[in-house]
């Protein structure tokens, strides 16, 4: 049940890793939320669950009914082929854009990825870049957010590195650096951006944890080991080694493989550090969670919830 008088946001991806954090933050900030879901969800105060998906325009029309802003988190991060990324990240985004335009929604926040900076590296990055072009060509009052590597409770992607640390060996790309952000810091930014403003409209932001020049892969692996109370061996892998690992993972886990050839391509890129030109104005938002402490708390969440 949604209380009358509250501002309302439409949220896609509300049941996912980032989306759950955004939902919590939006409620904390005083919003009511209309949230898209493929399956039934338990009732929650000031949340109206809408059954549907990005390919179902009727459900998108219901999702966006009477909302003040839309936060588009949903997306495909892993797919067996380019068509999977195209359907989830491009066509799905286009469907939501067209619905938002038709409904006259005054604010649209779109979650992209740093991989959109290098669309030739991977099908994932290419799909994110095309989605950004659709947003920018629309008449919406939009802001795009390109998060770097996201970690925190409920994350199933970086969890693999925590589990590897427990085993005593963490594989990483041999070279390069990457920025990081805790999911709660990212969620707080996305909800903040749901308010329109001239200084954020039509801009693309690249937020991070505030660590200049990001994290060297070796340094990050050791930090994860520290969070786990271990001192793991860090195994730097070349692109060819990552590709071999992807083939092995595909052999054993098929479509559930975490390391794919597409991921091997962009993981091996040396620069996934946020650009200074994409910084969020400090008067609007600043990260609150230092990554070392955030990693330690995340490791504890995995333990408490029997993931480790």
SESEBA-662562 format. One line per field, with one value per residue (C-alpha): residue number from 1; chain; x, y, z. Coordinates in nm, 3 decimals. Each point is the difference from the previous one (the first is absolute). Layout:
SESEBA-662562
resi <- c(NUM, ...)
chain <- c(A, ...)
east <- c(X, ...)
north <- c(Y, ...)
up <- c(Z, ...)
END
This chain:
SESEBA-662562
resi <- c(1, 2, 3, 4, 5, 6, 7, 8, 9, 10, 11, 12, 13, 14, 15, 16, 17, 18, 19, 20, 21, 22, 23, 24, 25, 26, 27, 28, 29, 30, 31, 32, 33, 34, 35, 36, 37, 38, 39, 40, 41, 42, 43, 44, 45, 46, 47, 48, 49, 50, 51, 52, 53, 54, 55, 56, 57, 58, 59, 60, 61, 62, 63, 64, 65, 66, 67, 68, 69, 70, 71, 72, 73, 74, 75, 76, 77, 78, 79, 80, 81, 82, 83, 84, 85, 86, 87, 88, 89, 90, 91, 92, 93, 94, 95, 96, 97, 98, 99, 100, 101, 102, 103, 104, 105, 106, 107, 108, 109, 110, 111, 112, 113, 114, 115, 116, 117, 118, 119, 120, 121, 122, 123, 124, 125, 126, 127, 128, 129, 130, 131, 132, 133, 134, 135, 136, 137, 138, 139, 140, 141, 142, 143, 144, 145, 146, 147, 148, 149, 150, 151, 152, 153, 154, 155, 156, 157, 158, 159, 160, 161, 162, 163, 164, 165, 166, 167, 168, 169, 170, 171, 172, 173, 174, 175, 176, 177, 178, 179, 180, 181, 182, 183, 184, 185, 186, 187, 188, 189, 190, 191, 192, 193, 194, 195, 196, 197, 198, 199, 200, 201, 202, 203, 204, 205, 206, 207, 208, 209, 210, 211, 212, 213, 214, 215, 216, 217, 218, 219, 220, 221, 222, 223, 224, 225, 226, 227, 228, 229, 230, 231, 232, 233, 234, 235, 236, 237, 238, 239, 240, 241, 242, 243, 244, 245, 246, 247, 248, 249, 250, 251, 252, 253, 254, 255, 256, 257, 258, 259, 260, 261, 262, 263, 264, 265, 266, 267, 268, 269, 270, 271, 272, 273, 274, 275, 276, 277, 278, 279, 280, 281, 282, 283, 284, 285, 286, 287, 288, 289, 290, 291, 292, 293, 294, 295, 296, 297, 298, 299, 300, 301, 302, 303, 304, 305, 306, 307, 308)
chain <- c(A, A, A, A, A, A, A, A, A, A, A, A, A, A, A, A, A, A, A, A, A, A, A, A, A, A, A, A, A, A, A, A, A, A, A, A, A, A, A, A, A, A, A, A, A, A, A, A, A, A, A, A, A, A, A, A, A, A, A, A, A, A, A, A, A, A, A, A, A, A, A, A, A, A, A, A, A, A, A, A, A, A, A, A, A, A, A, A, A, A, A, A, A, A, A, A, A, A, A, A, A, A, A, A, A, A, A, A, A, A, A, A, A, A, A, A, A, A, A, A, A, A, A, A, A, A, A, A, A, A, A, A, A, A, A, A, A, A, A, A, A, A, A, A, A, A, A, A, A, A, A, A, A, A, A, A, A, A, A, A, A, A, A, A, A, A, A, A, A, A, A, A, A, A, A, A, A, A, A, A, A, A, A, A, A, A, A, A, A, A, A, A, A, A, A, A, A, A, A, A, A, A, A, A, A, A, A, A, A, A, A, A, A, A, A, A, A, A, A, A, A, A, A, A, A, A, A, A, A, A, A, A, A, A, A, A, A, A, A, A, A, A, A, A, A, A, A, A, A, A, A, A, A, A, A, A, A, A, A, A, A, A, A, A, A, A, A, A, A, A, A, A, A, A, A, A, A, A, A, A, A, A, A, A, A, A, A, A, A, A, A, A, A, A, A, A, A, A, A, A, A, A, A, A, A, A, A, A)
east <- c(0.000, 0.136, -0.076, -0.155, 0.200, 0.338, 0.214, 0.007, 0.284, -0.018, 0.284, 0.117, 0.231, -0.142, 0.061, 0.366, 0.320, 0.004, -0.376, -0.066, 0.239, -0.168, -0.343, 0.115, 0.159, -0.304, -0.229, 0.244, 0.001, -0.378, -0.103, -0.268, 0.114, -0.167, 0.235, 0.018, 0.027, -0.030, -0.145, -0.208, 0.171, -0.091, -0.200, 0.188, -0.119, 0.009, 0.099, -0.233, 0.135, -0.082, 0.021, 0.174, 0.327, 0.169, -0.131, -0.361, -0.112, -0.332, 0.180, 0.227, -0.308, -0.124, 0.344, 0.020, -0.357, 0.003, 0.372, 0.223, 0.320, 0.134, 0.322, 0.103, 0.226, -0.099, 0.242, 0.174, 0.357, 0.061, -0.139, 0.104, 0.003, -0.036, -0.372, -0.055, 0.167, -0.187, -0.339, 0.059, 0.208, -0.105, -0.352, -0.108, 0.134, -0.168, -0.334, 0.034, 0.106, -0.302, -0.230, 0.154, -0.033, -0.363, -0.078, 0.182, 0.222, 0.202, 0.320, 0.196, 0.312, 0.176, 0.258, 0.260, 0.356, 0.360, 0.017, -0.204, 0.321, 0.153, -0.284, 0.237, 0.135, -0.311, -0.360, -0.100, 0.177, -0.138, -0.356, 0.047, 0.140, -0.298, -0.240, 0.175, -0.047, -0.372, -0.022, 0.191, -0.214, -0.321, -0.189, 0.022, 0.158, 0.270, 0.315, 0.223, 0.210, 0.292, 0.096, 0.340, 0.031, -0.283, 0.026, -0.198, -0.252, -0.200, 0.253, 0.049, 0.267, 0.285, -0.098, 0.208, 0.313, -0.090, -0.051, 0.331, 0.172, -0.127, 0.160, 0.329, 0.037, -0.164, 0.022, 0.008, 0.091, 0.378, 0.002, -0.221, -0.200, -0.367, -0.215, -0.239, -0.326, -0.211, -0.357, -0.145, 0.197, -0.116, -0.363, 0.015, 0.127, -0.270, -0.275, 0.154, -0.004, -0.373, -0.036, 0.033, 0.243, 0.183, 0.339, -0.080, -0.234, 0.156, 0.320, 0.189, 0.160, 0.268, -0.008, 0.245, 0.130, 0.222, 0.328, 0.209, 0.108, -0.211, 0.135, 0.280, -0.137, 0.265, -0.075, -0.372, 0.051, 0.214, -0.267, -0.262, 0.236, 0.040, -0.379, -0.017, 0.278, 0.226, 0.319, -0.081, 0.234, -0.095, 0.011, 0.032, -0.151, 0.061, -0.289, 0.075, -0.006, -0.331, -0.140, 0.114, -0.164, -0.320, -0.004, 0.051, -0.275, -0.234, 0.076, -0.093, -0.274, -0.136, -0.233, 0.061, 0.372, 0.131, 0.308, -0.095, 0.200, -0.185, 0.105, 0.355, 0.018, -0.096, 0.159, 0.336, -0.034, 0.256, -0.207, -0.332, 0.067, -0.268, 0.083, 0.037, -0.236, -0.274, 0.024, -0.321, -0.005, 0.107, -0.283, -0.245, 0.157, 0.314, 0.087, -0.030, 0.132, 0.376, 0.063, 0.220, -0.261, -0.278, 0.171, 0.039, -0.369, -0.096, 0.207, -0.179, -0.340, 0.098, 0.091, -0.313, -0.220, 0.179, 0.142, 0.348)
north <- c(0.000, 0.341, 0.302, 0.291, 0.320, -0.166, 0.054, -0.321, -0.154, -0.283, -0.249, -0.275, -0.276, 0.037, -0.365, -0.001, 0.080, 0.375, 0.034, -0.130, 0.260, 0.274, -0.112, 0.018, 0.341, 0.143, -0.101, 0.145, 0.328, 0.027, -0.133, -0.249, -0.253, -0.174, -0.291, -0.238, -0.373, -0.324, -0.194, 0.060, 0.186, 0.034, 0.311, 0.303, 0.337, 0.272, -0.251, -0.098, -0.303, -0.010, -0.341, 0.022, 0.057, 0.247, -0.183, 0.041, 0.354, -0.046, -0.067, 0.300, 0.218, -0.123, 0.043, 0.367, 0.100, 0.320, -0.001, 0.303, -0.167, -0.325, -0.174, -0.258, -0.254, -0.321, -0.138, -0.312, -0.038, -0.351, -0.162, -0.287, 0.225, 0.358, -0.047, -0.050, 0.330, 0.175, -0.119, 0.085, 0.316, 0.165, -0.107, -0.005, 0.352, 0.123, -0.140, 0.183, 0.325, -0.007, -0.068, 0.279, 0.247, -0.099, 0.041, 0.333, -0.118, 0.303, -0.180, -0.303, -0.146, -0.267, -0.245, -0.077, -0.131, 0.115, -0.265, 0.235, 0.204, -0.290, -0.144, -0.188, -0.216, -0.202, -0.064, 0.112, 0.334, 0.048, -0.055, 0.248, 0.259, -0.041, 0.038, 0.325, 0.132, -0.070, 0.188, 0.299, 0.018, 0.002, 0.311, -0.125, 0.193, -0.262, -0.072, -0.300, -0.170, -0.223, -0.195, -0.169, -0.340, -0.026, -0.210, -0.053, -0.232, -0.225, 0.036, -0.326, 0.124, 0.118, -0.275, -0.231, 0.190, -0.029, -0.372, -0.028, 0.184, -0.267, -0.261, 0.191, 0.112, 0.304, 0.021, 0.352, 0.168, 0.031, 0.373, 0.301, 0.194, 0.033, 0.228, -0.134, 0.104, -0.147, -0.079, 0.217, 0.303, -0.060, -0.038, 0.325, 0.180, -0.144, 0.105, 0.345, 0.038, -0.071, 0.370, 0.208, 0.289, 0.197, -0.110, -0.369, -0.006, -0.137, -0.106, -0.328, -0.077, -0.253, -0.037, -0.196, -0.050, 0.309, -0.189, 0.192, -0.212, -0.291, -0.334, -0.205, -0.353, -0.149, 0.259, -0.070, -0.377, 0.042, 0.227, -0.271, -0.251, 0.231, 0.030, -0.379, -0.025, -0.171, 0.076, -0.161, -0.047, 0.246, -0.160, 0.259, -0.133, 0.123, 0.047, -0.336, -0.165, 0.168, -0.127, -0.353, 0.032, 0.116, -0.309, -0.226, 0.179, -0.030, -0.371, -0.066, 0.258, 0.075, 0.301, 0.044, 0.064, 0.309, 0.040, 0.031, 0.098, 0.332, 0.063, -0.110, 0.272, 0.288, -0.131, 0.003, 0.366, 0.195, 0.307, -0.025, 0.306, 0.270, 0.321, 0.329, 0.164, -0.237, 0.079, 0.071, 0.353, -0.039, 0.228, -0.258, -0.330, -0.148, -0.363, -0.095, -0.356, -0.056, -0.305, -0.196, 0.026, -0.062, -0.318, -0.118, 0.061, -0.174, -0.306, -0.010, 0.020, -0.298, -0.195, 0.100, -0.102, -0.333, 0.092, -0.088)
up <- c(0.000, -0.102, 0.219, -0.187, -0.015, -0.030, -0.313, -0.204, -0.198, -0.252, 0.050, -0.233, 0.121, 0.351, 0.092, -0.110, 0.187, -0.073, -0.026, 0.351, 0.140, -0.206, 0.123, 0.363, -0.053, -0.182, 0.286, 0.252, -0.197, 0.022, -0.340, -0.082, -0.262, -0.291, -0.065, -0.296, 0.074, -0.196, 0.293, 0.311, 0.284, 0.368, 0.082, 0.124, 0.122, -0.268, -0.270, -0.283, -0.185, -0.372, -0.167, -0.336, -0.180, -0.233, -0.305, 0.115, -0.081, 0.180, 0.327, -0.061, -0.043, 0.338, 0.157, -0.101, 0.083, 0.205, 0.081, 0.047, -0.120, -0.139, 0.108, -0.257, 0.167, -0.181, -0.254, -0.124, 0.128, -0.128, -0.315, -0.228, -0.308, -0.123, -0.059, 0.373, 0.082, -0.282, 0.124, 0.364, -0.018, -0.325, -0.091, 0.363, 0.055, -0.318, 0.119, 0.332, -0.170, -0.230, 0.294, 0.206, -0.287, -0.060, 0.371, 0.027, 0.285, 0.111, 0.106, -0.125, 0.164, -0.203, 0.135, -0.264, 0.045, -0.044, -0.272, -0.221, -0.043, -0.194, -0.212, -0.232, 0.283, 0.080, -0.098, 0.350, -0.036, -0.350, 0.124, 0.283, -0.242, -0.231, 0.292, 0.096, -0.353, 0.022, 0.331, -0.137, -0.314, 0.204, 0.121, 0.360, 0.285, 0.044, 0.194, -0.075, 0.268, -0.097, 0.312, 0.023, 0.172, 0.255, 0.315, 0.318, 0.165, -0.237, -0.284, -0.186, -0.240, 0.225, 0.243, -0.218, 0.108, 0.369, -0.042, -0.185, 0.286, 0.239, -0.227, 0.011, -0.364, -0.165, -0.381, -0.142, -0.329, -0.017, -0.065, 0.049, 0.255, 0.085, 0.213, 0.262, 0.164, 0.280, -0.104, 0.278, -0.114, -0.358, 0.112, 0.194, -0.311, -0.225, 0.238, 0.037, -0.378, -0.010, 0.084, -0.317, -0.024, -0.266, 0.132, -0.046, -0.299, -0.318, 0.176, 0.029, 0.336, 0.094, 0.381, 0.213, 0.352, -0.019, -0.042, -0.252, -0.297, 0.122, 0.111, -0.149, -0.049, 0.227, 0.269, -0.016, 0.019, 0.310, 0.152, -0.057, 0.158, 0.301, 0.026, 0.011, 0.257, -0.254, -0.192, -0.336, -0.292, -0.276, -0.343, -0.279, -0.324, -0.354, -0.239, -0.160, 0.342, 0.081, -0.329, 0.082, 0.341, -0.172, -0.223, 0.301, 0.195, -0.298, -0.028, 0.363, 0.063, -0.348, -0.002, 0.376, -0.052, 0.179, -0.217, -0.367, -0.306, 0.004, 0.358, -0.066, -0.265, 0.224, 0.320, -0.176, -0.100, 0.210, 0.090, 0.179, 0.215, 0.012, -0.185, 0.191, -0.249, 0.108, 0.370, 0.187, 0.154, 0.363, 0.109, -0.137, 0.106, 0.152, 0.074, 0.366, 0.004, -0.015, -0.215, 0.241, 0.274, -0.251, -0.117, 0.358, 0.073, -0.325, 0.092, 0.334, -0.176, -0.217, 0.313, 0.192, -0.292, -0.054, -0.339, 0.126)
END
